[in-house]
Amino acid sequence: MSIEFDLHLEKGNFSAHLIHSIPLIGATAIFGPSGCGKTTFLKTLAGLESGGVGFLKIGERVLQDSSSGIFVPTHKREMGKVFQRPAVFPHLSVLGNIKYSFDRSATKKFSIDEVANLVGLDHLLERSIHTLSGGEKQRVGLAMAIISSPKILLLDEPFTGLDEESKAELFVYLEKLKKVCSIPIILVTHSLQEVAKLCDHLVLMENGSITASGELGPMIADLDYPQLNSSGFLSIINTTLESFDEEFQLSNLKFSGGSIWVPKKEGTVGDQLKVLIRAGDVSLTTTKASNSSILNIFEAEIKKINSVSPAQDIVEIEVGGISMLASITKKSSFHLSLEVGKKVFAQVKSVGVL
């Protein structure tokens, strides 16, 4: 299933024309700089923007068609919404807020206890909203959205203003939500770290238009999208937990390019894990080291070389059909005679894998 749209948006001096299709599988990030129209687009999907005209449908259900006069109101679009400031009622308890949404939901797929447990609020139900931290309030807003049994969950920069501990907790609950509830998520953000941790698909926006979209891993490691690299170069690899080395407290993860050893992670053999590798933690050699402290060494082929400063190159390599980035000095690039198509070996420190 997907969202398909052809929308013209007008809001003050801002205008946009968005034509695209977004898959409703896992989590999709709407990524771009501040002011490019991300939040306006999300509100248009939710039916909260009156300035949008055009066509919008989810699967076979048409939510908006200006040519036919169709406009399904917000409360009938079956979308859960969590914005930067959680829409909670300060005069109600945590339980009162969740129950408010539960009582108004036409489809009661989840119980209050199930949702409270899902987002870690089961021990806070009797608490007043005034006594909660920013992260806890955001989780109340998330619970209120989930309890309505939405077809899609819309998140507009939900991590803004949270401390690192609260962000980490919210990530855990959103990942749990993806697995347990199978509710597609559309996340608006300008943080590449948030995209990398949570999302599976990526939609790039710039100046009121969609410039590119696709599977997250290949896009984030593609040097043709410089707007993704403004906060650092990353590679993302989807892996399967293969085994544990109890003696040295390591986990062995499998992917199409081989095995990755990482510090031991809790989990079960067969679990699907997303690996993040910073380009600065990848080195290149033309011969495979036979006696090295680096455990992860992969055969690779150079696909692109981009100069990012007078002293630094970013090299896009392919490892088992997967794109990976390496950050090296121009001096190293010169002495290794690196060029597109050359076979090399990529070395990744286990302690550098996230």
SEKOL-372294 format. One line per 10 residues: their letters; for each residue x, y, z of N, C-alpha, C. Coordinates in steps of 0.05 Angstrom, whole numbers, padded with zeros to 5 digits. Layout:
residues N
a = X Y Z X Y Z X Y Z | ...
This chain:
residues 354
msiefdlhle = 00017 -00024 00000 00000 00000 00000 00018 00025 00000 | 00008 00047 -00011 00023 00071 -00013 00005 00096 -00011 | 00017 00118 -00005 00004 00144 -00007 00011 00156 -00034 | -00009 00163 -00050 -00003 00176 -00076 -00016 00204 -00075 | -00001 00224 -00085 -00010 00251 -00084 00000 00268 -00107 | -00015 00288 -00113 -00008 00310 -00132 -00020 00335 -00120 | -00004 00349 -00104 -00015 00371 -00088 -00001 00397 -00094 | -00017 00418 -00095 -00007 00446 -00096 -00012 00458 -00068 | 00009 00468 -00056 00007 00479 -00029 00013 00509 -00030 | -00004 00525 -00018 00000 00554 -00016 -00004 00563 00013
kgnfsahlih = 00017 00576 00025 00014 00585 00052 00031 00610 00055 | 00018 00633 00056 00033 00658 00057 00050 00662 00032 | 00076 00666 00036 00095 00669 00014 00106 00642 00005 | 00098 00620 00018 00108 00594 00011 00090 00580 -00008 | 00101 00567 -00028 00085 00551 -00047 00101 00526 -00054 | 00087 00505 -00060 00099 00479 -00067 00081 00464 -00086 | 00094 00447 -00102 00079 00428 -00118 00092 00401 -00114 | 00078 00382 -00102 00088 00356 -00094 00073 00334 -00109 | 00088 00319 -00125 00077 00296 -00139 00094 00272 -00131 | 00082 00252 -00119 00098 00229 -00111 00081 00206 -00100
sipligatai = 00095 00184 -00094 00082 00161 -00081 00101 00152 -00059 | 00090 00148 -00035 00106 00140 -00012 00097 00112 -00003 | 00115 00092 -00001 00107 00066 00008 00099 00066 00037 | 00078 00052 00044 00069 00050 00072 00079 00024 00084 | 00106 00022 00086 00119 -00001 00098 00141 00009 00117 | 00140 00001 00142 00160 00010 00160 00158 00040 00166 | 00181 00054 00166 00182 00082 00171 00195 00097 00148 | 00182 00119 00140 00192 00136 00118 00199 00164 00130 | 00222 00174 00123 00230 00200 00132 00225 00221 00110 | 00214 00243 00118 00212 00267 00101 00235 00285 00110
fgpsgcgktt = 00256 00287 00095 00280 00300 00104 00287 00324 00087 | 00296 00345 00100 00304 00369 00086 00309 00392 00105 | 00320 00414 00095 00327 00436 00112 00302 00450 00123 | 00305 00466 00144 00283 00482 00155 00272 00500 00134 | 00245 00502 00133 00232 00519 00114 00227 00508 00086 | 00233 00482 00082 00229 00470 00056 00201 00461 00051 | 00184 00460 00073 00156 00452 00070 00149 00425 00082 | 00167 00413 00098 00162 00387 00109 00137 00386 00127 | 00135 00405 00146 00112 00405 00164 00087 00412 00150 | 00088 00431 00132 00064 00438 00116 00054 00414 00100
flktlagles = 00072 00399 00089 00064 00374 00074 00051 00354 00093 | 00063 00350 00117 00052 00331 00136 00024 00339 00145 | 00020 00365 00150 -00006 00375 00158 -00027 00373 00135 | -00017 00375 00111 -00035 00371 00088 -00044 00342 00086 | -00026 00323 00091 -00034 00295 00092 -00055 00290 00113 | -00052 00304 00136 -00071 00300 00158 -00097 00315 00155 | -00098 00332 00134 -00122 00348 00130 -00124 00373 00147 | -00101 00382 00156 -00100 00405 00174 -00093 00431 00160 | -00086 00429 00134 -00079 00453 00118 -00101 00458 00097 | -00112 00482 00098 -00134 00489 00079 -00122 00499 00053
ggvgflkige = -00096 00504 00052 -00084 00516 00028 -00076 00495 00007 | -00080 00470 00013 -00072 00449 -00006 -00094 00441 -00025 | -00089 00441 -00051 -00108 00431 -00070 -00095 00410 -00088 | -00112 00392 -00098 -00101 00371 -00114 -00113 00344 -00107 | -00096 00323 -00108 -00105 00296 -00105 -00088 00281 -00085 | -00102 00265 -00068 -00088 00250 -00047 -00104 00224 -00041 | -00091 00202 -00042 -00104 00177 -00034 -00085 00158 -00020 | -00097 00141 -00002 -00082 00121 00012 -00093 00094 00003 | -00076 00078 -00010 -00086 00054 -00021 -00107 00060 -00042 | -00131 00050 -00039 -00153 00056 -00057 -00171 00077 -00047
rvlqdsssgi = -00166 00087 -00023 -00184 00107 -00011 -00175 00135 -00018 | -00192 00150 -00031 -00186 00178 -00039 -00194 00196 -00015 | -00174 00211 -00006 -00179 00230 00016 -00183 00258 00007 | -00173 00264 -00017 -00176 00291 -00028 -00175 00290 -00058 | -00194 00304 -00071 -00194 00306 -00100 -00209 00332 -00106 | -00193 00353 -00110 -00205 00380 -00114 -00223 00381 -00138 | -00217 00365 -00159 -00233 00366 -00183 -00261 00354 -00179 | -00263 00337 -00158 -00289 00325 -00152 -00302 00335 -00127 | -00288 00354 -00114 -00299 00365 -00089 -00296 00347 -00065 | -00279 00327 -00067 -00275 00308 -00044 -00254 00319 -00025
fvpthkremg = -00262 00320 00000 -00243 00328 00021 -00251 00314 00047 | -00237 00292 00054 -00243 00278 00079 -00232 00293 00102 | -00248 00300 00123 -00238 00316 00145 -00218 00301 00162 | -00203 00316 00178 -00181 00304 00194 -00189 00281 00210 | -00212 00283 00224 -00220 00262 00243 -00229 00237 00230 | -00232 00237 00203 -00240 00213 00189 -00217 00201 00171 | -00193 00213 00174 -00171 00203 00157 -00156 00180 00169 | -00162 00173 00194 -00149 00150 00208 -00119 00153 00208 | -00110 00177 00216 -00082 00182 00219 -00076 00191 00247 | -00056 00178 00260 -00047 00187 00286 -00026 00209 00282
kvfqrpavfp = -00027 00230 00299 -00009 00253 00295 00005 00259 00321 | 00031 00262 00319 00048 00271 00342 00066 00293 00332 | 00062 00317 00343 00078 00340 00334 00099 00348 00355 | 00114 00369 00349 00136 00377 00367 00126 00381 00395 | 00104 00394 00398 00092 00398 00424 00068 00378 00427 | 00070 00359 00444 00048 00339 00447 00021 00352 00453 | 00001 00343 00439 -00026 00354 00443 -00040 00339 00466 | -00031 00345 00491 -00042 00332 00514 -00059 00352 00530 | -00077 00342 00547 -00094 00359 00563 -00082 00362 00591 | -00074 00385 00598 -00060 00389 00624 -00077 00383 00648
hlsvlgniky = -00104 00386 00645 -00121 00382 00668 -00128 00352 00673 | -00119 00335 00655 -00124 00306 00658 -00099 00291 00666 | -00102 00268 00678 -00080 00251 00684 -00070 00237 00659 | -00048 00222 00661 -00039 00206 00639 -00061 00187 00629 | -00073 00173 00648 -00095 00155 00641 -00118 00170 00628 | -00125 00194 00639 -00147 00209 00628 -00142 00218 00599 | -00117 00225 00593 -00111 00233 00565 -00114 00209 00546 | -00103 00186 00554 -00105 00163 00537 -00133 00154 00534 | -00149 00154 00556 -00177 00146 00555 -00193 00165 00537 | -00186 00191 00537 -00200 00210 00520 -00199 00201 00491
sfdrsatkkf = -00175 00194 00482 -00172 00185 00454 -00185 00158 00450 | -00183 00141 00470 -00195 00114 00468 -00225 00115 00464 | -00238 00133 00480 -00267 00135 00479 -00277 00146 00452 | -00260 00161 00439 -00268 00174 00413 -00259 00158 00389 | -00247 00135 00393 -00237 00119 00371 -00259 00101 00361 | -00264 00101 00335 -00284 00083 00323 -00275 00054 00323 | -00249 00051 00320 -00237 00024 00319 -00220 00020 00344 | -00227 00001 00361 -00212 -00004 00385 -00195 -00029 00383 | -00173 -00026 00369 -00155 -00048 00363 -00137 -00055 00387 | -00131 -00034 00403 -00113 -00038 00427 -00128 -00029 00452
sidevanlvg = -00121 -00043 00474 -00132 -00034 00500 -00114 -00013 00512 | -00125 00002 00532 -00109 00022 00545 -00084 00010 00558 | -00087 -00013 00571 -00064 -00025 00584 -00043 -00033 00564 | -00051 -00044 00541 -00032 -00052 00520 -00016 -00028 00510 | -00029 -00006 00505 -00015 00017 00494 00003 00030 00516 | -00007 00031 00541 00009 00042 00562 00035 00026 00566 | 00032 00000 00564 00056 -00017 00567 00074 -00014 00543 | 00063 -00010 00519 00078 -00008 00494 00097 00016 00495 | 00087 00038 00506 00104 00063 00507 00115 00069 00534 | 00114 00050 00552 00127 00053 00578 00114 00072 00597
ldhllersih = 00087 00073 00596 00072 00091 00614 00056 00077 00635 | 00058 00050 00636 00041 00035 00653 00045 00042 00683 | 00068 00052 00691 00073 00060 00719 00068 00089 00724 | 00058 00103 00703 00053 00132 00705 00024 00140 00701 | 00006 00121 00699 -00021 00126 00691 -00036 00146 00710 | -00030 00145 00735 -00044 00163 00754 -00031 00190 00757 | -00008 00194 00744 00007 00219 00747 -00007 00242 00732 | -00003 00266 00742 -00013 00290 00729 00006 00297 00706 | -00004 00308 00685 00012 00317 00662 00033 00337 00671 | 00027 00354 00691 00045 00375 00700 00070 00363 00712
tlsggekqrv = 00069 00338 00721 00092 00326 00735 00111 00311 00716 | 00104 00310 00690 00119 00294 00671 00142 00309 00659 | 00162 00294 00650 00184 00306 00635 00175 00310 00606 | 00191 00324 00590 00184 00328 00562 00182 00302 00547 | 00200 00283 00552 00199 00258 00539 00174 00242 00547 | 00166 00243 00572 00143 00229 00582 00117 00241 00569 | 00116 00267 00567 00093 00280 00554 00091 00271 00525 | 00114 00270 00512 00114 00261 00484 00104 00233 00481 | 00111 00216 00500 00101 00188 00500 00071 00187 00505 | 00060 00205 00521 00031 00207 00525 00018 00214 00498
glamaiissp = 00029 00234 00484 00019 00241 00458 00020 00217 00439 | 00042 00202 00440 00044 00178 00423 00023 00157 00430 | 00019 00153 00456 -00002 00134 00465 -00030 00142 00455 | -00035 00168 00456 -00061 00179 00447 -00065 00174 00417 | -00043 00176 00402 -00045 00172 00373 -00049 00142 00367 | -00034 00125 00382 -00036 00096 00376 -00063 00084 00384 | -00074 00094 00406 -00099 00082 00417 -00122 00086 00398 | -00119 00105 00379 -00141 00110 00359 -00139 00090 00336 | -00120 00071 00337 -00117 00051 00316 -00113 00063 00288 | -00093 00081 00285 -00090 00094 00259 -00079 00076 00238
killldepft = -00085 00083 00213 -00073 00069 00190 -00045 00079 00185 | -00039 00104 00193 -00012 00115 00190 -00007 00132 00215 | 00018 00133 00223 00027 00150 00245 00045 00172 00234 | 00036 00198 00237 00051 00221 00228 00066 00233 00251 | 00092 00236 00248 00109 00247 00269 00124 00271 00258 | 00119 00294 00271 00132 00319 00262 00153 00327 00282 | 00178 00320 00276 00201 00326 00293 00195 00321 00323 | 00187 00296 00330 00179 00290 00357 00202 00291 00377 | 00227 00291 00368 00250 00291 00386 00260 00319 00393 | 00248 00340 00381 00257 00367 00385 00253 00375 00415
gldeeskael = 00274 00386 00426 00273 00396 00454 00278 00375 00475 | 00281 00349 00467 00285 00328 00487 00315 00325 00492 | 00322 00317 00517 00350 00311 00523 00357 00284 00511 | 00383 00278 00511 00392 00254 00497 00380 00228 00509 | 00377 00228 00535 00365 00204 00548 00336 00200 00539 | 00321 00222 00538 00293 00220 00530 00290 00213 00501 | 00308 00223 00484 00309 00216 00456 00314 00186 00453 | 00333 00176 00467 00340 00147 00465 00316 00130 00473 | 00302 00138 00495 00279 00123 00503 00257 00123 00482 | 00252 00147 00470 00231 00149 00450 00238 00132 00426
fvyleklkkv = 00263 00131 00418 00272 00114 00396 00264 00085 00401 | 00270 00076 00426 00264 00048 00433 00234 00042 00430 | 00217 00061 00440 00189 00056 00438 00178 00057 00410 | 00190 00074 00393 00181 00076 00365 00189 00051 00350 | 00213 00040 00355 00222 00015 00343 00203 -00008 00352 | 00196 -00008 00377 00178 -00028 00387 00151 -00026 00374 | 00142 -00001 00370 00117 00004 00357 00117 -00007 00328 | 00138 -00003 00314 00141 -00013 00286 00137 -00044 00285 | 00150 -00057 00305 00150 -00086 00304 00124 -00098 00314 | 00113 -00087 00336 00090 -00098 00349 00064 -00091 00335
csipiilvth = 00061 -00065 00327 00036 -00056 00316 00035 -00055 00286 | 00058 -00056 00273 00059 -00054 00243 00044 -00030 00232 | 00046 -00008 00246 00034 00017 00237 00055 00033 00221 | 00050 00038 00195 00070 00054 00180 00074 00081 00192 | 00099 00091 00192 00106 00116 00204 00117 00135 00182 | 00108 00160 00183 00120 00181 00166 00131 00201 00186 | 00158 00205 00184 00172 00222 00203 00184 00246 00189 | 00177 00270 00198 00189 00294 00188 00213 00301 00206 | 00236 00306 00194 00259 00312 00210 00280 00326 00192 | 00299 00340 00205 00323 00350 00191 00348 00338 00203
slqevaklcd = 00344 00317 00220 00367 00303 00233 00373 00277 00219 | 00396 00275 00207 00404 00250 00193 00406 00227 00213 | 00415 00232 00237 00417 00211 00258 00390 00199 00264 | 00369 00216 00266 00342 00206 00271 00333 00189 00247 | 00338 00198 00223 00331 00182 00199 00345 00155 00200 | 00371 00155 00205 00387 00131 00203 00378 00111 00224 | 00371 00120 00248 00364 00101 00269 00336 00089 00265 | 00317 00104 00255 00289 00095 00255 00278 00086 00228 | 00288 00099 00207 00273 00097 00181 00283 00076 00162 | 00266 00068 00143 00272 00048 00123 00272 00061 00095
hlvlmengsi = 00257 00082 00092 00255 00096 00066 00260 00126 00071 | 00267 00140 00049 00274 00168 00051 00262 00184 00029 | 00251 00207 00036 00241 00226 00016 00255 00252 00021 | 00269 00263 00001 00283 00288 00003 00266 00311 -00007 | 00265 00332 00009 00251 00357 00001 00270 00380 00001 | 00265 00398 -00018 00281 00423 -00019 00264 00444 -00034 | 00262 00467 -00022 00248 00490 -00034 00220 00483 -00044 | 00205 00468 -00027 00177 00462 -00034 00173 00440 -00054 | 00193 00424 -00059 00190 00402 -00079 00204 00377 -00069 | 00196 00354 -00079 00209 00329 -00072 00230 00324 -00094
tasgelgpmi = 00255 00322 -00085 00278 00320 -00104 00287 00291 -00109 | 00281 00273 -00089 00290 00245 -00093 00276 00228 -00071 | 00275 00202 -00075 00265 00184 -00055 00275 00156 -00061 | 00274 00139 -00041 00282 00111 -00045 00289 00097 -00019 | 00300 00073 -00021 00308 00058 00003 00330 00073 00017 | 00330 00074 00044 00348 00090 00059 00377 00084 00055 | 00385 00058 00058 00413 00051 00056 00427 00060 00031 | 00418 00053 00007 00431 00062 -00017 00432 00092 -00020 | 00411 00106 -00011 00410 00135 -00015 00430 00149 00004 | 00431 00140 00029 00448 00154 00048 00478 00151 00042
adldypqlns = 00484 00130 00027 00512 00125 00020 00519 00134 -00009 | 00500 00148 -00022 00503 00157 -00049 00513 00186 -00049 | 00536 00190 -00061 00548 00217 -00060 00534 00237 -00079 | 00514 00227 -00093 00498 00245 -00110 00478 00262 -00094 | 00475 00256 -00068 00457 00271 -00051 00472 00286 -00029 | 00485 00308 -00036 00502 00322 -00017 00487 00333 00007 | 00460 00337 00004 00445 00348 00027 00444 00328 00050 | 00449 00302 00044 00449 00282 00066 00475 00282 00081 | 00495 00295 00071 00522 00293 00083 00530 00317 00098 | 00512 00337 00102 00520 00362 00115 00527 00358 00144
sgflsiintt = 00516 00337 00157 00522 00332 00185 00539 00307 00189 | 00553 00298 00168 00571 00275 00170 00563 00253 00151 | 00583 00238 00142 00578 00217 00123 00574 00191 00138 | 00552 00177 00130 00545 00152 00143 00539 00130 00123 | 00542 00105 00131 00532 00083 00115 00514 00066 00133 | 00493 00055 00121 00474 00038 00136 00473 00011 00123 | 00475 -00010 00139 00474 -00037 00128 00454 -00053 00145 | 00436 -00066 00131 00417 -00084 00145 00429 -00112 00148 | 00430 -00121 00172 00443 -00147 00178 00425 -00166 00194 | 00435 -00190 00196 00422 -00211 00212 00441 -00221 00234
lesfdeefql = 00432 -00222 00258 00448 -00231 00280 00453 -00261 00276 | 00479 -00268 00272 00487 -00296 00266 00496 -00312 00290 | 00512 -00300 00307 00523 -00315 00329 00536 -00296 00350 | 00544 -00308 00372 00558 -00293 00393 00585 -00305 00399 | 00604 -00288 00406 00630 -00297 00417 00630 -00289 00446 | 00622 -00309 00463 00620 -00303 00492 00646 -00296 00505 | 00668 -00309 00495 00694 -00305 00508 00703 -00276 00505 | 00698 -00264 00481 00708 -00237 00476 00685 -00217 00474 | 00660 -00226 00482 00637 -00208 00484 00632 -00193 00457 | 00630 -00208 00436 00624 -00197 00409 00599 -00210 00397
snlkfsggsi = 00586 -00196 00379 00564 -00207 00363 00573 -00207 00334 | 00566 -00229 00320 00572 -00232 00292 00547 -00227 00275 | 00548 -00207 00258 00525 -00199 00241 00531 -00206 00212 | 00512 -00218 00198 00515 -00226 00170 00501 -00206 00152 | 00514 -00201 00129 00501 -00186 00107 00513 -00196 00081 | 00504 -00185 00059 00512 -00196 00033 00542 -00194 00027 | 00556 -00175 00042 00585 -00172 00037 00602 -00188 00057 | 00590 -00203 00075 00605 -00219 00094 00595 -00216 00122 | 00613 -00215 00142 00606 -00215 00170 00618 -00189 00182 | 00603 -00178 00201 00612 -00155 00216 00613 -00163 00246
wvpkkegtvg = 00636 -00159 00258 00638 -00163 00287 00634 -00137 00301 | 00616 -00137 00321 00610 -00113 00337 00610 -00120 00366 | 00613 -00101 00384 00610 -00107 00413 00583 -00120 00418 | 00583 -00139 00436 00560 -00157 00440 00534 -00141 00445 | 00513 -00148 00430 00487 -00136 00433 00467 -00157 00443 | 00449 -00148 00460 00428 -00166 00469 00410 -00173 00445 | 00401 -00198 00444 00383 -00206 00422 00384 -00235 00418 | 00370 -00244 00397 00367 -00272 00391 00378 -00277 00363 | 00391 -00299 00359 00401 -00306 00332 00378 -00305 00312 | 00382 -00291 00290 00361 -00287 00270 00349 -00259 00271
dqlkvlirag = 00355 -00244 00293 00344 -00217 00295 00355 -00200 00272 | 00339 -00182 00262 00347 -00163 00241 00358 -00137 00254 | 00382 -00129 00249 00394 -00106 00261 00405 -00087 00240 | 00401 -00061 00245 00412 -00041 00227 00438 -00031 00238 | 00458 -00031 00221 00485 -00022 00228 00492 00005 00216 | 00502 00023 00232 00511 00049 00223 00541 00051 00225 | 00553 00059 00202 00583 00061 00201 00590 00088 00192 | 00605 00103 00208 00615 00129 00201 00638 00127 00181 | 00637 00144 00161 00658 00143 00140 00686 00145 00151 | 00689 00161 00173 00715 00164 00186 00725 00139 00199
dvsltttkas = 00708 00119 00203 00716 00093 00215 00722 00072 00194 | 00723 00080 00169 00729 00061 00147 00755 00069 00134 | 00774 00051 00133 00800 00056 00119 00802 00037 00095 | 00818 00044 00076 00822 00029 00051 00850 00020 00048 | 00854 -00005 00038 00880 -00015 00031 00878 -00029 00004 | 00901 -00032 -00009 00901 -00046 -00035 00909 -00075 -00032 | 00919 -00082 -00008 00925 -00110 -00002 00912 -00117 00025 | 00903 -00141 00027 00889 -00150 00052 00910 -00155 00074 | 00905 -00143 00097 00923 -00147 00120 00920 -00175 00130 | 00943 -00188 00136 00943 -00215 00145 00944 -00217 00176
nssilnifea = 00953 -00195 00188 00955 -00195 00217 00949 -00167 00227 | 00922 -00163 00233 00913 -00136 00239 00895 -00137 00264 | 00894 -00114 00278 00875 -00112 00300 00847 -00107 00291 | 00843 -00100 00266 00817 -00095 00254 00804 -00122 00246 | 00781 -00127 00257 00767 -00153 00252 00751 -00153 00226 | 00741 -00130 00218 00723 -00128 00195 00738 -00118 00170 | 00744 -00137 00152 00758 -00130 00127 00741 -00141 00104 | 00734 -00124 00085 00716 -00132 00064 00729 -00126 00036 | 00724 -00144 00017 00732 -00138 -00010 00712 -00117 -00021 | 00723 -00097 -00036 00705 -00076 -00045 00715 -00065 -00072
eikkinsvsp = 00697 -00050 -00085 00704 -00037 -00110 00696 -00007 -00108 | 00714 00010 -00118 00709 00039 -00116 00688 00047 -00138 | 00667 00061 -00129 00646 00070 -00147 00648 00100 -00153 | 00655 00116 -00133 00657 00145 -00137 00679 00156 -00117 | 00691 00178 -00125 00709 00192 -00108 00702 00222 -00109 | 00694 00233 -00086 00687 00261 -00085 00706 00276 -00067 | 00715 00299 -00076 00731 00317 -00060 00713 00334 -00043 | 00717 00334 -00016 00700 00350 00002 00716 00372 00015 | 00742 00372 00012 00759 00394 00022 00787 00391 00009 | 00804 00411 00012 00830 00409 00000 00847 00385 00010
aqdiveievg = 00839 00374 00033 00854 00352 00045 00839 00326 00046 | 00813 00326 00040 00797 00302 00045 00781 00293 00020 | 00780 00267 00017 00763 00254 -00003 00743 00236 00011 | 00719 00234 00000 00700 00214 00008 00698 00194 -00015 | 00702 00169 -00009 00702 00148 -00029 00677 00130 -00025 | 00661 00127 -00046 00639 00108 -00045 00648 00082 -00056 | 00646 00061 -00040 00654 00034 -00048 00630 00016 -00047 | 00632 -00007 -00061 00611 -00027 -00061 00621 -00052 -00049 | 00607 -00062 -00028 00615 -00086 -00014 00592 -00106 -00015 | 00594 -00127 -00031 00573 -00146 -00033 00547 -00134 -00042
gismlasitk = 00548 -00115 -00061 00524 -00102 -00071 00514 -00079 -00053 | 00527 -00074 -00030 00519 -00053 -00012 00539 -00030 -00014 | 00528 -00005 -00014 00544 00019 -00015 00555 00025 00013 | 00580 00034 00014 00593 00042 00039 00611 00066 00033 | 00614 00084 00052 00630 00108 00048 00655 00106 00066 | 00677 00116 00055 00703 00118 00070 00713 00146 00067 | 00722 00158 00090 00734 00184 00090 00764 00181 00093 | 00779 00191 00073 00808 00188 00073 00821 00215 00064 | 00846 00218 00070 00861 00242 00061 00867 00240 00031 | 00870 00263 00019 00878 00263 -00009 00906 00251 -00013
kssfhlslev = 00923 00254 00008 00949 00242 00006 00947 00211 00005 | 00929 00199 00021 00925 00170 00020 00914 00162 -00007 | 00895 00178 -00017 00883 00172 -00043 00904 00172 -00065 | 00923 00191 -00063 00944 00193 -00083 00963 00169 -00081 | 00972 00163 -00057 00992 00142 -00054 00980 00114 -00060 | 00954 00110 -00056 00941 00085 -00063 00932 00084 -00092 | 00935 00106 -00107 00927 00108 -00135 00898 00100 -00138 | 00881 00111 -00121 00853 00104 -00122 00839 00116 -00146 | 00821 00100 -00158 00806 00109 -00181 00781 00092 -00183 | 00761 00102 -00197 00736 00087 -00200 00741 00060 -00214
gkkvfaqvks = 00730 00039 -00202 00733 00012 -00213 00755 -00004 -00200 | 00772 00009 -00184 00794 -00005 -00172 00784 -00023 -00149 | 00797 -00047 -00147 00790 -00065 -00125 00807 -00058 -00100 | 00794 -00056 -00077 00808 -00049 -00052 00796 -00066 -00030 | 00808 -00063 -00006 00797 -00076 00018 00789 -00054 00037 | 00764 -00056 00047 00754 -00037 00067 00757 -00049 00095 | 00768 -00033 00113 00773 -00041 00141 00755 -00024 00159 | 00740 -00038 00177 00721 -00024 00195 00727 -00034 00223 | 00733 -00016 00241 00738 -00023 00269 00711 -00031 00282 | 00712 -00053 00297 00687 -00063 00310 00676 -00042 00329
vgvl = 00694 -00028 00343 00685 -00009 00363 00673 00016 00350 | 00677 00019 00324 00666 00042 00309 00639 00037 00297 | 00628 00012 00300 00602 00005 00289 00580 00011 00309 | 00559 00025 00300 00537 00032 00317 00513 00013 00311
